[in-house]
Amino acid sequence: MSKIYYITPDDITDTNTLVNFIYANITVSYYYTDIFDEDFYINLANAGFISVSHSEEGIQYLVPEMQKEYAVMDFENLHISKKVNKLLKQPHLYDFLVSNNIDDVVLGIKKYHCDNWMEKDYLDLLHKLKVYKHQHIDFELLSCELKCVLTNTVVAGEIGYRINSTYTSLSGFTTKEKQYNNYGKLQMTLLAQYLEKNQYSFWNMGHPYMQYKIDLGAIILSREDFLLKWLKKVKLN
């Protein structure tokens, strides 16, 4: 198993460390820190990290990952299955909303993921990020909800963030109830269409190991190729 290194704000703002020791070291993906700070989180995200959280001996840590590979959606590659296309023709059944109100999606994630990594300190940070403005980086926390009109409940959704014209997924859920089969795929399709309509450049879907991302039309990029694409759309401090 690869060693997990402690990471600091200086590691991200120092170009030499970031480029020559973090980006270039393909054997290391995970880092950790006990700093739950808005600027640090946004700087990490801007550099291409996707951060989760983890508890060890009662201490919560932020765990930024510089992935070896990324699933990326270019919207011209979006594939809509026959079952999802059928649901798209019945818009009276659901409401789709993008906002920064994460509470209902967090409840869904906690309910449907027993291994949920969104722990207290991380959630507290997300709530701060809803209203926080970075001095240099155009960052916005986003929540995507698919609500059943009949029951007025959120049946699928995800949390992510926008940096400039890019969107990155963090975590999401879909209900397991049979009546909502394919609603998770519907939510992702509606999100892709929303992002394209609002002139986003691409969708960073994170880990490439889930087949549903490939089925939706995502391509798998190496870290090197992802960073070439990513750094054209964001500006490092």
C-alpha positions in Angstrom: 0.0 0.0 0.0 1.3 3.5 -0.9 2.3 5.8 1.9 -0.1 8.5 2.8 1.6 11.9 3.3 0.5 14.8 5.4 -0.4 17.8 3.2 -0.4 21.5 4.1 -1.6 24.7 2.5 2.0 25.6 1.5 2.2 22.4 -0.5 -0.6 23.5 -2.7 0.5 27.1 -3.1 4.2 26.2 -3.8 4.3 25.4 -7.5 7.5 23.3 -7.3 6.0 21.0 -4.6 2.7 20.7 -6.4 4.0 20.0 -9.9 7.2 18.1 -9.2 6.4 16.1 -6.1 2.6 15.7 -6.1 1.5 15.7 -9.8 4.6 13.8 -10.9 4.5 11.1 -8.2 2.0 8.7 -9.8 2.6 6.1 -7.0 0.9 8.3 -4.4 -2.8 9.2 -4.6 -4.0 9.9 -1.1 -2.9 12.6 1.4 -4.3 13.7 4.7 -4.6 16.8 6.9 -6.4 17.9 10.0 -7.0 21.3 8.6 -10.7 21.8 7.7 -10.4 25.3 6.2 -12.4 26.9 3.4 -9.5 28.4 1.5 -7.4 25.2 1.8 -10.3 23.0 0.6 -10.9 25.3 -2.4 -7.2 25.5 -3.2 -7.1 21.7 -3.1 -10.1 21.4 -5.4 -8.6 24.0 -7.8 -5.4 21.9 -8.0 -7.4 18.8 -9.1 -7.8 17.0 -5.7 -11.1 15.5 -4.7 -11.3 15.6 -0.9 -13.3 13.2 1.4 -13.0 12.6 5.1 -12.0 9.8 7.4 -11.9 9.2 11.2 -9.1 7.5 13.0 -9.1 7.0 16.8 -11.7 9.7 17.2 -9.9 12.3 15.1 -11.4 13.5 11.8 -9.1 14.0 8.9 -9.6 15.6 5.5 -8.3 13.1 2.8 -7.5 14.8 -0.5 -7.0 12.4 -3.4 -4.9 13.2 -6.5 -6.3 10.3 -8.6 -4.3 8.1 -11.0 -7.3 8.2 -13.4 -10.4 10.3 -13.7 -13.8 9.7 -15.4 -14.6 12.8 -17.4 -17.8 13.6 -19.3 -17.7 15.8 -22.4 -21.3 16.5 -23.1 -21.3 15.6 -26.8 -20.6 12.0 -25.5 -23.7 11.8 -23.3 -25.5 8.5 -23.9 -29.2 8.3 -23.0 -30.6 4.8 -22.5 -34.0 3.8 -23.8 -35.3 3.5 -20.2 -34.1 7.0 -19.2 -35.3 8.5 -22.5 -38.8 7.1 -21.6 -38.6 8.9 -18.2 -37.5 12.1 -19.9 -40.8 12.1 -21.8 -42.7 12.1 -18.5 -41.5 15.3 -16.8 -44.8 15.6 -14.9 -43.5 12.8 -12.6 -40.5 14.6 -11.2 -38.9 18.0 -10.4 -35.2 18.6 -11.0 -33.4 21.3 -9.1 -29.8 22.6 -8.8 -29.1 24.8 -5.8 -26.7 24.9 -2.9 -29.2 23.5 -0.3 -27.4 20.2 0.5 -29.5 19.0 3.4 -31.9 16.7 1.6 -29.1 15.1 -0.4 -27.0 14.6 2.7 -29.9 12.8 4.3 -30.3 10.6 1.3 -26.5 9.8 1.2 -26.6 8.9 4.9 -29.7 6.7 4.4 -28.5 4.7 1.4 -24.7 4.5 2.0 -23.6 2.7 5.1 -20.0 3.6 4.3 -20.7 7.2 3.9 -17.6 9.4 4.4 -19.3 12.7 4.9 -18.6 13.0 8.6 -19.3 15.9 10.9 -16.3 18.1 10.4 -16.6 17.7 6.6 -20.3 18.5 6.6 -19.6 21.6 8.8 -17.1 22.7 6.2 -19.6 22.1 3.3 -22.1 24.3 5.1 -19.5 27.1 5.4 -18.6 26.7 1.7 -22.3 27.4 0.8 -21.7 31.1 1.5 -17.9 31.4 1.4 -16.2 33.4 -1.3 -12.5 32.7 -2.1 -10.4 35.8 -2.9 -9.1 34.4 -6.2 -11.0 31.2 -7.2 -14.5 31.1 -8.6 -15.8 28.3 -6.5 -19.5 27.3 -5.8 -20.9 24.4 -3.9 -23.8 22.8 -5.7 -26.6 20.3 -4.8 -28.6 18.4 -7.5 -32.0 17.0 -6.5 -34.5 14.8 -8.3 -37.8 14.9 -6.5 -40.8 12.7 -7.0 -43.9 15.0 -7.6 -46.3 12.5 -6.0 -44.5 12.0 -2.7 -42.6 15.3 -2.6 -39.4 13.5 -1.6 -35.9 13.6 -3.0 -35.3 10.2 -4.6 -31.9 10.8 -6.2 -29.3 13.5 -6.0 -25.7 14.5 -5.5 -23.4 17.1 -4.1 -20.5 18.7 -6.1 -18.9 22.0 -6.9 -18.2 24.4 -9.7 -14.8 25.9 -10.4 -14.9 28.3 -13.3 -16.7 26.4 -16.0 -16.0 22.9 -14.6 -18.2 20.7 -12.4 -16.9 18.0 -10.1 -19.0 15.3 -8.3 -18.4 14.5 -4.7 -21.1 12.0 -3.6 -24.6 11.1 -4.4 -27.4 8.6 -3.9 -30.5 7.0 -5.4 -33.3 5.3 -3.6 -33.5 1.5 -3.9 -37.3 1.4 -4.2 -38.4 -0.5 -7.3 -40.8 2.3 -8.4 -37.8 4.6 -8.9 -35.8 2.2 -11.1 -33.4 4.3 -13.4 -34.1 7.5 -11.5 -30.4 7.7 -10.5 -29.5 7.5 -14.2 -32.2 10.0 -14.9 -30.7 12.4 -12.4 -27.3 12.2 -13.9 -28.7 12.7 -17.4 -30.6 15.8 -16.3 -27.5 17.1 -14.6 -25.4 16.6 -17.8 -28.0 18.4 -19.8 -28.2 21.2 -17.2 -24.4 21.6 -17.3 -24.3 21.7 -21.1 -27.1 24.2 -21.3 -25.3 26.4 -18.8 -22.0 26.3 -20.8 -19.9 24.2 -18.5 -16.8 22.9 -20.2 -16.9 19.3 -18.8 -18.0 17.2 -15.8 -15.3 15.7 -13.6 -17.0 12.5 -12.4 -14.1 11.4 -10.2 -13.3 7.7 -9.9 -13.5 5.8 -13.2 -14.3 2.4 -11.7 -18.1 2.6 -11.8 -19.6 1.1 -15.0 -22.6 3.5 -14.9 -20.3 6.5 -15.6 -18.9 4.7 -18.7 -22.4 3.8 -19.8 -23.4 7.4 -19.5 -20.6 8.4 -21.8 -17.6 9.3 -19.6 -14.1 8.6 -20.8 -11.2 7.6 -18.6 -8.2 9.9 -18.5 -4.9 9.3 -16.9 -3.8 11.8 -14.2 -1.5 13.5 -16.8 -4.2 13.8 -19.4 -6.8 15.0 -16.9 -4.5 17.7 -15.5 -3.8 18.9 -19.1 -7.5 19.3 -19.6 -8.2 20.6 -16.0 -5.5 23.3 -15.9 -6.7 24.9 -19.1 -10.0 25.7 -17.3 -8.8 26.7 -13.8 -6.1 29.0 -12.7 -3.7 28.0 -9.9 -2.8 30.7 -7.4 
